[in-house]
Amino acid sequence: MLRIKDMREDRELLQKDVALILNVSQTNYSKYELGKINIPVNTLKKLALLFNTSVDYLIGLTNETKPYPRIK
């Protein structure tokens, strides 16, 4: 279960806004939200940073929204 749509809507962002940040087309971003195509790992990392959460939260492995401590 992907949570990127909820995270995007909570921040009042449009699909085209997030697509621009990720440097992907709005069409591909829409497919990410719908689960029609897999999200590349580097894009998941960008989304986690953008939404200030963890990849695990985005893909539904945890309900903890706080991001993990960053590696120094």
Distance bins in CASP14 RR format, pairs under 12 A and 6 or more apart:
PFRMAT RR
TARGET T0000
AUTHOR 0000-0000-0000
RMODE 2
METHOD distances of the structure
MODEL  1
1 33 0 0 0 0 0 1 0 0 0 0 0
1 35 0 0 0 0 1 0 0 0 0 0 0
1 56 0 0 0 0 0 1 0 0 0 0 0
1 57 0 0 0 0 0 1 0 0 0 0 0
1 58 0 0 0 0 1 0 0 0 0 0 0
1 59 1 0 0 1 0 0 0 0 0 0 0
1 60 1 0 1 0 0 0 0 0 0 0 0
1 61 0 0 0 0 1 0 0 0 0 0 0
1 62 0 0 0 0 0 1 0 0 0 0 0
1 63 0 0 0 0 0 1 0 0 0 0 0
2 8 0 0 0 0 0 1 0 0 0 0 0
2 29 0 0 0 0 0 1 0 0 0 0 0
2 31 0 0 0 0 0 1 0 0 0 0 0
2 32 1 0 0 1 0 0 0 0 0 0 0
2 33 1 0 0 1 0 0 0 0 0 0 0
2 34 0 0 0 0 1 0 0 0 0 0 0
2 35 1 0 0 1 0 0 0 0 0 0 0
2 36 0 0 0 0 0 1 0 0 0 0 0
2 37 0 0 0 0 0 1 0 0 0 0 0
2 38 0 0 0 0 0 1 0 0 0 0 0
2 39 1 0 0 1 0 0 0 0 0 0 0
2 43 0 0 0 0 0 1 0 0 0 0 0
2 44 0 0 0 0 1 0 0 0 0 0 0
2 47 0 0 0 0 1 0 0 0 0 0 0
2 51 0 0 0 0 0 1 0 0 0 0 0
2 55 0 0 0 0 0 1 0 0 0 0 0
2 57 0 0 0 0 0 1 0 0 0 0 0
2 58 1 0 0 1 0 0 0 0 0 0 0
2 59 1 0 0 1 0 0 0 0 0 0 0
2 60 1 0 0 1 0 0 0 0 0 0 0
2 61 0 0 0 0 0 1 0 0 0 0 0
3 9 0 0 0 0 0 1 0 0 0 0 0
3 10 0 0 0 0 1 0 0 0 0 0 0
3 32 0 0 0 0 0 1 0 0 0 0 0
3 33 0 0 0 0 1 0 0 0 0 0 0
3 35 0 0 0 0 0 1 0 0 0 0 0
3 39 0 0 0 0 0 1 0 0 0 0 0
3 44 0 0 0 0 0 1 0 0 0 0 0
3 47 0 0 0 0 1 0 0 0 0 0 0
3 48 0 0 0 0 0 1 0 0 0 0 0
3 51 0 0 0 0 1 0 0 0 0 0 0
3 53 0 0 0 0 1 0 0 0 0 0 0
3 54 0 0 0 0 0 1 0 0 0 0 0
3 55 0 0 0 0 0 1 0 0 0 0 0
3 56 0 0 0 0 0 1 0 0 0 0 0
3 57 1 0 0 1 0 0 0 0 0 0 0
3 58 1 0 1 0 0 0 0 0 0 0 0
3 59 1 0 0 1 0 0 0 0 0 0 0
3 60 1 0 0 1 0 0 0 0 0 0 0
3 61 0 0 0 0 0 1 0 0 0 0 0
3 62 0 0 0 0 0 1 0 0 0 0 0
3 63 0 0 0 0 1 0 0 0 0 0 0
3 65 0 0 0 0 1 0 0 0 0 0 0
4 10 0 0 0 0 0 1 0 0 0 0 0
4 11 0 0 0 0 0 1 0 0 0 0 0
4 13 0 0 0 0 0 1 0 0 0 0 0
4 15 0 0 0 0 1 0 0 0 0 0 0
4 18 1 0 0 1 0 0 0 0 0 0 0
4 19 0 0 0 0 0 1 0 0 0 0 0
4 22 0 0 0 0 0 1 0 0 0 0 0
4 29 0 0 0 0 1 0 0 0 0 0 0
4 30 0 0 0 0 0 1 0 0 0 0 0
4 31 0 0 0 0 0 1 0 0 0 0 0
4 32 1 0 0 1 0 0 0 0 0 0 0
4 33 1 0 1 0 0 0 0 0 0 0 0
4 34 0 0 0 0 0 1 0 0 0 0 0
4 35 0 0 0 0 1 0 0 0 0 0 0
4 39 1 0 0 1 0 0 0 0 0 0 0
4 43 0 0 0 0 1 0 0 0 0 0 0
4 44 0 0 0 0 1 0 0 0 0 0 0
4 46 0 0 0 0 0 1 0 0 0 0 0
4 47 1 0 1 0 0 0 0 0 0 0 0
4 48 0 0 0 0 1 0 0 0 0 0 0
4 50 0 0 0 0 1 0 0 0 0 0 0
4 51 1 0 0 1 0 0 0 0 0 0 0
4 53 0 0 0 0 1 0 0 0 0 0 0
4 55 0 0 0 0 0 1 0 0 0 0 0
4 57 0 0 0 0 0 1 0 0 0 0 0
4 58 1 0 1 0 0 0 0 0 0 0 0
4 59 0 0 0 0 1 0 0 0 0 0 0
4 60 0 0 0 0 0 1 0 0 0 0 0
5 11 0 0 0 0 0 1 0 0 0 0 0
5 13 0 0 0 0 0 1 0 0 0 0 0
5 14 0 0 0 0 0 1 0 0 0 0 0
5 15 0 0 0 0 1 0 0 0 0 0 0
5 18 0 0 0 0 1 0 0 0 0 0 0
5 29 0 0 0 0 0 1 0 0 0 0 0
5 30 0 0 0 0 1 0 0 0 0 0 0
5 31 0 0 0 0 0 1 0 0 0 0 0
5 32 0 0 0 0 1 0 0 0 0 0 0
5 33 1 0 1 0 0 0 0 0 0 0 0
5 34 0 0 0 0 1 0 0 0 0 0 0
5 35 0 0 0 0 1 0 0 0 0 0 0
5 47 0 0 0 0 0 1 0 0 0 0 0
5 51 0 0 0 0 0 1 0 0 0 0 0
5 58 0 0 0 0 0 1 0 0 0 0 0
6 13 0 0 0 0 0 1 0 0 0 0 0
6 33 0 0 0 0 1 0 0 0 0 0 0
6 51 0 0 0 0 1 0 0 0 0 0 0
6 53 0 0 0 0 0 1 0 0 0 0 0
6 57 0 0 0 0 0 1 0 0 0 0 0
6 58 0 0 0 0 1 0 0 0 0 0 0
6 60 0 0 0 0 0 1 0 0 0 0 0
6 65 0 0 0 0 0 1 0 0 0 0 0
7 13 0 0 0 0 1 0 0 0 0 0 0
7 18 0 0 0 0 1 0 0 0 0 0 0
7 32 0 0 0 0 0 1 0 0 0 0 0
7 33 0 0 0 0 0 1 0 0 0 0 0
7 44 0 0 0 0 0 1 0 0 0 0 0
7 47 1 0 0 1 0 0 0 0 0 0 0
7 48 0 0 0 0 1 0 0 0 0 0 0
7 49 0 0 0 0 0 1 0 0 0 0 0
7 50 0 0 0 0 1 0 0 0 0 0 0
7 51 1 0 1 0 0 0 0 0 0 0 0
7 52 0 0 0 0 1 0 0 0 0 0 0
7 53 1 0 0 1 0 0 0 0 0 0 0
7 54 0 0 0 0 0 1 0 0 0 0 0
7 55 0 0 0 0 0 1 0 0 0 0 0
7 57 0 0 0 0 1 0 0 0 0 0 0
7 58 1 0 0 1 0 0 0 0 0 0 0
7 59 0 0 0 0 0 1 0 0 0 0 0
7 60 0 0 0 0 0 1 0 0 0 0 0
7 65 0 0 0 0 1 0 0 0 0 0 0
8 14 1 0 0 1 0 0 0 0 0 0 0
8 15 1 0 0 1 0 0 0 0 0 0 0
8 16 0 0 0 0 0 1 0 0 0 0 0
8 17 0 0 0 0 1 0 0 0 0 0 0
8 18 1 0 1 0 0 0 0 0 0 0 0
8 19 0 0 0 0 0 1 0 0 0 0 0
8 21 0 0 0 0 0 1 0 0 0 0 0
8 22 0 0 0 0 0 1 0 0 0 0 0
8 26 0 0 0 0 0 1 0 0 0 0 0
8 29 0 0 0 0 1 0 0 0 0 0 0
8 30 0 0 0 0 0 1 0 0 0 0 0
8 32 0 0 0 0 0 1 0 0 0 0 0
8 33 1 0 0 1 0 0 0 0 0 0 0
8 47 0 0 0 0 1 0 0 0 0 0 0
8 50 0 0 0 0 1 0 0 0 0 0 0
8 51 1 0 0 1 0 0 0 0 0 0 0
8 53 0 0 0 0 0 1 0 0 0 0 0
8 58 0 0 0 0 0 1 0 0 0 0 0
9 15 0 0 0 0 1 0 0 0 0 0 0
9 17 0 0 0 0 0 1 0 0 0 0 0
9 18 0 0 0 0 0 1 0 0 0 0 0
9 33 0 0 0 0 0 1 0 0 0 0 0
9 51 0 0 0 0 0 1 0 0 0 0 0
10 50 0 0 0 0 0 1 0 0 0 0 0
10 51 0 0 0 0 1 0 0 0 0 0 0
10 52 0 0 0 0 0 1 0 0 0 0 0
10 53 0 0 0 0 0 1 0 0 0 0 0
10 65 0 0 0 0 0 1 0 0 0 0 0
11 17 0 0 0 0 1 0 0 0 0 0 0
11 18 0 0 0 0 1 0 0 0 0 0 0
11 21 0 0 0 0 0 1 0 0 0 0 0
11 47 0 0 0 0 0 1 0 0 0 0 0
11 50 0 0 0 0 1 0 0 0 0 0 0
11 51 1 0 0 1 0 0 0 0 0 0 0
11 52 0 0 0 0 1 0 0 0 0 0 0
11 53 0 0 0 0 0 1 0 0 0 0 0
12 18 0 0 0 0 0 1 0 0 0 0 0
13 19 0 0 0 0 1 0 0 0 0 0 0
13 20 0 0 0 0 1 0 0 0 0 0 0
13 21 0 0 0 0 1 0 0 0 0 0 0
13 22 0 0 0 0 0 1 0 0 0 0 0
13 26 0 0 0 0 0 1 0 0 0 0 0
13 29 0 0 0 0 0 1 0 0 0 0 0
13 33 0 0 0 0 0 1 0 0 0 0 0
13 47 0 0 0 0 0 1 0 0 0 0 0
13 50 0 0 0 0 1 0 0 0 0 0 0
13 51 0 0 0 0 1 0 0 0 0 0 0
14 20 0 0 0 0 1 0 0 0 0 0 0
14 21 0 0 0 0 0 1 0 0 0 0 0
14 26 0 0 0 0 1 0 0 0 0 0 0
14 29 0 0 0 0 1 0 0 0 0 0 0
14 30 0 0 0 0 0 1 0 0 0 0 0
14 33 0 0 0 0 0 1 0 0 0 0 0
15 21 0 0 0 0 0 1 0 0 0 0 0
15 22 0 0 0 0 0 1 0 0 0 0 0
15 24 0 0 0 0 0 1 0 0 0 0 0
15 25 0 0 0 0 1 0 0 0 0 0 0
15 26 1 0 1 0 0 0 0 0 0 0 0
15 27 0 0 0 0 1 0 0 0 0 0 0
15 28 0 0 0 0 1 0 0 0 0 0 0
15 29 1 0 1 0 0 0 0 0 0 0 0
15 30 1 0 1 0 0 0 0 0 0 0 0
15 31 0 0 0 0 0 1 0 0 0 0 0
15 32 0 0 0 0 1 0 0 0 0 0 0
15 33 1 0 0 1 0 0 0 0 0 0 0
15 34 0 0 0 0 0 1 0 0 0 0 0
16 22 0 0 0 0 0 1 0 0 0 0 0
16 24 0 0 0 0 0 1 0 0 0 0 0
16 25 0 0 0 0 1 0 0 0 0 0 0
16 26 1 0 1 0 0 0 0 0 0 0 0
16 27 0 0 0 0 0 1 0 0 0 0 0
16 28 0 0 0 0 0 1 0 0 0 0 0
16 29 1 0 0 1 0 0 0 0 0 0 0
16 30 0 0 0 0 1 0 0 0 0 0 0
17 24 0 0 0 0 0 1 0 0 0 0 0
17 26 0 0 0 0 1 0 0 0 0 0 0
17 29 0 0 0 0 1 0 0 0 0 0 0
17 50 0 0 0 0 0 1 0 0 0 0 0
18 24 0 0 0 0 1 0 0 0 0 0 0
18 25 0 0 0 0 0 1 0 0 0 0 0
18 26 0 0 0 0 1 0 0 0 0 0 0
18 28 0 0 0 0 0 1 0 0 0 0 0
18 29 1 0 1 0 0 0 0 0 0 0 0
18 30 0 0 0 0 0 1 0 0 0 0 0
18 32 0 0 0 0 1 0 0 0 0 0 0
18 33 0 0 0 0 1 0 0 0 0 0 0
18 39 0 0 0 0 0 1 0 0 0 0 0
18 43 0 0 0 0 0 1 0 0 0 0 0
18 46 0 0 0 0 1 0 0 0 0 0 0
18 47 1 0 0 1 0 0 0 0 0 0 0
18 50 1 0 0 1 0 0 0 0 0 0 0
18 51 0 0 0 0 1 0 0 0 0 0 0
19 25 1 0 0 1 0 0 0 0 0 0 0
19 26 1 0 1 0 0 0 0 0 0 0 0
19 27 0 0 0 0 1 0 0 0 0 0 0
19 28 1 0 0 1 0 0 0 0 0 0 0
19 29 1 1 0 0 0 0 0 0 0 0 0
19 30 0 0 0 0 1 0 0 0 0 0 0
19 31 0 0 0 0 0 1 0 0 0 0 0
19 32 0 0 0 0 1 0 0 0 0 0 0
19 33 0 0 0 0 0 1 0 0 0 0 0
19 43 0 0 0 0 0 1 0 0 0 0 0
19 46 0 0 0 0 0 1 0 0 0 0 0
19 47 0 0 0 0 0 1 0 0 0 0 0
19 50 0 0 0 0 0 1 0 0 0 0 0
20 26 0 0 0 0 1 0 0 0 0 0 0
20 28 0 0 0 0 0 1 0 0 0 0 0
20 29 0 0 0 0 1 0 0 0 0 0 0
20 46 0 0 0 0 0 1 0 0 0 0 0
20 50 0 0 0 0 0 1 0 0 0 0 0
21 29 0 0 0 0 1 0 0 0 0 0 0
21 43 0 0 0 0 0 1 0 0 0 0 0
21 46 1 0 0 1 0 0 0 0 0 0 0
21 47 0 0 0 0 1 0 0 0 0 0 0
21 49 0 0 0 0 1 0 0 0 0 0 0
21 50 1 0 0 1 0 0 0 0 0 0 0
21 51 0 0 0 0 0 1 0 0 0 0 0
22 28 0 0 0 0 1 0 0 0 0 0 0
22 29 1 0 0 1 0 0 0 0 0 0 0
22 32 0 0 0 0 1 0 0 0 0 0 0
22 33 0 0 0 0 0 1 0 0 0 0 0
22 39 0 0 0 0 1 0 0 0 0 0 0
22 40 0 0 0 0 1 0 0 0 0 0 0
22 42 0 0 0 0 1 0 0 0 0 0 0
22 43 1 0 1 0 0 0 0 0 0 0 0
22 44 0 0 0 0 0 1 0 0 0 0 0
22 45 0 0 0 0 0 1 0 0 0 0 0
22 46 1 0 1 0 0 0 0 0 0 0 0
22 47 1 0 0 1 0 0 0 0 0 0 0
22 48 0 0 0 0 0 1 0 0 0 0 0
22 49 0 0 0 0 0 1 0 0 0 0 0
22 50 0 0 0 0 1 0 0 0 0 0 0
22 51 0 0 0 0 0 1 0 0 0 0 0
23 29 0 0 0 0 0 1 0 0 0 0 0
23 40 0 0 0 0 0 1 0 0 0 0 0
23 42 0 0 0 0 0 1 0 0 0 0 0
23 43 0 0 0 0 1 0 0 0 0 0 0
23 46 0 0 0 0 1 0 0 0 0 0 0
24 30 0 0 0 0 1 0 0 0 0 0 0
24 31 0 0 0 0 1 0 0 0 0 0 0
24 32 0 0 0 0 1 0 0 0 0 0 0
24 33 0 0 0 0 0 1 0 0 0 0 0
24 37 0 0 0 0 0 1 0 0 0 0 0
24 39 0 0 0 0 1 0 0 0 0 0 0
24 40 0 0 0 0 1 0 0 0 0 0 0
24 42 0 0 0 0 0 1 0 0 0 0 0
24 43 1 0 0 1 0 0 0 0 0 0 0
24 46 0 0 0 0 1 0 0 0 0 0 0
24 47 0 0 0 0 0 1 0 0 0 0 0
25 31 0 0 0 0 1 0 0 0 0 0 0
25 32 0 0 0 0 0 1 0 0 0 0 0
25 37 0 0 0 0 0 1 0 0 0 0 0
26 32 0 0 0 0 0 1 0 0 0 0 0
26 33 0 0 0 0 0 1 0 0 0 0 0
27 33 0 0 0 0 0 1 0 0 0 0 0
27 34 0 0 0 0 0 1 0 0 0 0 0
27 36 0 0 0 0 0 1 0 0 0 0 0
27 37 0 0 0 0 0 1 0 0 0 0 0
28 34 0 0 0 0 0 1 0 0 0 0 0
28 35 0 0 0 0 0 1 0 0 0 0 0
28 36 0 0 0 0 1 0 0 0 0 0 0
28 37 1 0 0 1 0 0 0 0 0 0 0
28 38 0 0 0 0 0 1 0 0 0 0 0
28 39 0 0 0 0 1 0 0 0 0 0 0
28 40 0 0 0 0 0 1 0 0 0 0 0
28 43 0 0 0 0 1 0 0 0 0 0 0
29 35 0 0 0 0 0 1 0 0 0 0 0
29 36 0 0 0 0 0 1 0 0 0 0 0
29 37 0 0 0 0 1 0 0 0 0 0 0
29 39 0 0 0 0 1 0 0 0 0 0 0
29 43 0 0 0 0 1 0 0 0 0 0 0
29 46 0 0 0 0 0 1 0 0 0 0 0
29 47 0 0 0 0 1 0 0 0 0 0 0
29 50 0 0 0 0 0 1 0 0 0 0 0
30 36 0 0 0 0 1 0 0 0 0 0 0
30 37 0 0 0 0 1 0 0 0 0 0 0
31 37 1 0 1 0 0 0 0 0 0 0 0
31 38 0 0 0 0 1 0 0 0 0 0 0
31 39 0 0 0 0 1 0 0 0 0 0 0
31 43 0 0 0 0 0 1 0 0 0 0 0
32 38 0 0 0 0 1 0 0 0 0 0 0
32 39 1 0 1 0 0 0 0 0 0 0 0
32 40 0 0 0 0 1 0 0 0 0 0 0
32 43 1 0 0 1 0 0 0 0 0 0 0
32 44 0 0 0 0 1 0 0 0 0 0 0
32 46 0 0 0 0 0 1 0 0 0 0 0
32 47 0 0 0 0 1 0 0 0 0 0 0
32 58 0 0 0 0 0 1 0 0 0 0 0
32 59 0 0 0 0 0 1 0 0 0 0 0
33 39 0 0 0 0 1 0 0 0 0 0 0
33 47 0 0 0 0 0 1 0 0 0 0 0
33 58 0 0 0 0 0 1 0 0 0 0 0
35 59 0 0 0 0 0 1 0 0 0 0 0
37 43 0 0 0 0 0 1 0 0 0 0 0
38 44 0 0 0 0 1 0 0 0 0 0 0
38 59 0 0 0 0 0 1 0 0 0 0 0
39 45 0 0 0 0 1 0 0 0 0 0 0
39 46 0 0 0 0 1 0 0 0 0 0 0
39 47 1 0 0 1 0 0 0 0 0 0 0
39 48 0 0 0 0 0 1 0 0 0 0 0
39 55 0 0 0 0 1 0 0 0 0 0 0
39 58 0 0 0 0 1 0 0 0 0 0 0
39 59 0 0 0 0 1 0 0 0 0 0 0
40 46 0 0 0 0 1 0 0 0 0 0 0
40 47 0 0 0 0 0 1 0 0 0 0 0
40 55 0 0 0 0 0 1 0 0 0 0 0
41 47 0 0 0 0 0 1 0 0 0 0 0
41 48 0 0 0 0 0 1 0 0 0 0 0
41 55 0 0 0 0 1 0 0 0 0 0 0
41 58 0 0 0 0 0 1 0 0 0 0 0
41 59 0 0 0 0 0 1 0 0 0 0 0
42 48 0 0 0 0 0 1 0 0 0 0 0
42 49 0 0 0 0 0 1 0 0 0 0 0
42 55 0 0 0 0 0 1 0 0 0 0 0
43 49 0 0 0 0 0 1 0 0 0 0 0
43 50 0 0 0 0 0 1 0 0 0 0 0
43 55 0 0 0 0 0 1 0 0 0 0 0
43 58 0 0 0 0 0 1 0 0 0 0 0
43 59 0 0 0 0 0 1 0 0 0 0 0
44 50 0 0 0 0 0 1 0 0 0 0 0
44 51 0 0 0 0 0 1 0 0 0 0 0
44 53 0 0 0 0 0 1 0 0 0 0 0
44 54 0 0 0 0 1 0 0 0 0 0 0
44 55 1 0 1 0 0 0 0 0 0 0 0
44 56 0 0 0 0 1 0 0 0 0 0 0
44 57 0 0 0 0 0 1 0 0 0 0 0
44 58 1 0 0 1 0 0 0 0 0 0 0
44 59 1 0 0 1 0 0 0 0 0 0 0
44 60 0 0 0 0 0 1 0 0 0 0 0
44 61 0 0 0 0 0 1 0 0 0 0 0
45 51 0 0 0 0 0 1 0 0 0 0 0
45 53 0 0 0 0 0 1 0 0 0 0 0
45 54 0 0 0 0 1 0 0 0 0 0 0
45 55 1 0 0 1 0 0 0 0 0 0 0
45 56 0 0 0 0 0 1 0 0 0 0 0
45 58 0 0 0 0 1 0 0 0 0 0 0
45 59 0 0 0 0 0 1 0 0 0 0 0
45 67 0 0 0 0 0 1 0 0 0 0 0
45 68 0 0 0 0 0 1 0 0 0 0 0
45 70 0 0 0 0 0 1 0 0 0 0 0
46 53 0 0 0 0 0 1 0 0 0 0 0
46 55 0 0 0 0 0 1 0 0 0 0 0
46 58 0 0 0 0 0 1 0 0 0 0 0
47 53 0 0 0 0 1 0 0 0 0 0 0
47 54 0 0 0 0 0 1 0 0 0 0 0
47 55 1 0 0 1 0 0 0 0 0 0 0
47 57 0 0 0 0 0 1 0 0 0 0 0
47 58 1 0 1 0 0 0 0 0 0 0 0
47 59 0 0 0 0 1 0 0 0 0 0 0
47 67 0 0 0 0 0 1 0 0 0 0 0
48 54 1 0 1 0 0 0 0 0 0 0 0
48 55 1 0 1 0 0 0 0 0 0 0 0
48 56 0 0 0 0 1 0 0 0 0 0 0
48 57 1 0 0 1 0 0 0 0 0 0 0
48 58 1 0 1 0 0 0 0 0 0 0 0
48 59 0 0 0 0 1 0 0 0 0 0 0
48 62 0 0 0 0 0 1 0 0 0 0 0
48 65 0 0 0 0 0 1 0 0 0 0 0
48 66 0 0 0 0 0 1 0 0 0 0 0
48 67 1 0 0 1 0 0 0 0 0 0 0
48 68 0 0 0 0 1 0 0 0 0 0 0
48 70 0 0 0 0 0 1 0 0 0 0 0
49 55 0 0 0 0 1 0 0 0 0 0 0
49 58 0 0 0 0 0 1 0 0 0 0 0
49 67 0 0 0 0 1 0 0 0 0 0 0
49 68 0 0 0 0 0 1 0 0 0 0 0
49 70 0 0 0 0 1 0 0 0 0 0 0
50 58 0 0 0 0 0 1 0 0 0 0 0
50 67 0 0 0 0 0 1 0 0 0 0 0
51 57 0 0 0 0 1 0 0 0 0 0 0
51 58 1 0 0 1 0 0 0 0 0 0 0
51 65 0 0 0 0 1 0 0 0 0 0 0
51 66 0 0 0 0 0 1 0 0 0 0 0
51 67 0 0 0 0 1 0 0 0 0 0 0
52 58 0 0 0 0 0 1 0 0 0 0 0
52 65 0 0 0 0 1 0 0 0 0 0 0
52 66 0 0 0 0 1 0 0 0 0 0 0
52 67 1 0 1 0 0 0 0 0 0 0 0
52 68 0 0 0 0 0 1 0 0 0 0 0
52 70 0 0 0 0 0 1 0 0 0 0 0
53 59 0 0 0 0 0 1 0 0 0 0 0
53 60 0 0 0 0 0 1 0 0 0 0 0
53 61 0 0 0 0 0 1 0 0 0 0 0
53 62 0 0 0 0 1 0 0 0 0 0 0
53 63 0 0 0 0 0 1 0 0 0 0 0
53 64 0 0 0 0 1 0 0 0 0 0 0
53 65 1 0 1 0 0 0 0 0 0 0 0
53 66 1 0 0 1 0 0 0 0 0 0 0
53 67 1 0 1 0 0 0 0 0 0 0 0
53 68 0 0 0 0 1 0 0 0 0 0 0
54 60 0 0 0 0 1 0 0 0 0 0 0
54 61 0 0 0 0 1 0 0 0 0 0 0
54 62 1 0 0 1 0 0 0 0 0 0 0
54 63 0 0 0 0 0 1 0 0 0 0 0
54 64 1 0 0 1 0 0 0 0 0 0 0
54 65 0 0 0 0 1 0 0 0 0 0 0
54 66 1 0 0 1 0 0 0 0 0 0 0
54 67 1 0 1 0 0 0 0 0 0 0 0
54 68 1 0 1 0 0 0 0 0 0 0 0
54 69 0 0 0 0 0 1 0 0 0 0 0
54 70 0 0 0 0 0 1 0 0 0 0 0
55 61 0 0 0 0 1 0 0 0 0 0 0
55 62 0 0 0 0 1 0 0 0 0 0 0
55 67 0 0 0 0 1 0 0 0 0 0 0
55 68 0 0 0 0 1 0 0 0 0 0 0
56 62 1 0 1 0 0 0 0 0 0 0 0
56 63 0 0 0 0 1 0 0 0 0 0 0
56 64 1 0 0 1 0 0 0 0 0 0 0
56 65 0 0 0 0 0 1 0 0 0 0 0
56 66 0 0 0 0 0 1 0 0 0 0 0
56 67 0 0 0 0 1 0 0 0 0 0 0
56 68 0 0 0 0 1 0 0 0 0 0 0
57 63 1 0 0 1 0 0 0 0 0 0 0
57 64 1 0 0 1 0 0 0 0 0 0 0
57 65 1 0 1 0 0 0 0 0 0 0 0
57 66 0 0 0 0 1 0 0 0 0 0 0
57 67 0 0 0 0 1 0 0 0 0 0 0
57 68 0 0 0 0 1 0 0 0 0 0 0
58 64 0 0 0 0 0 1 0 0 0 0 0
58 65 0 0 0 0 1 0 0 0 0 0 0
58 67 0 0 0 0 0 1 0 0 0 0 0
62 68 0 0 0 0 0 1 0 0 0 0 0
END
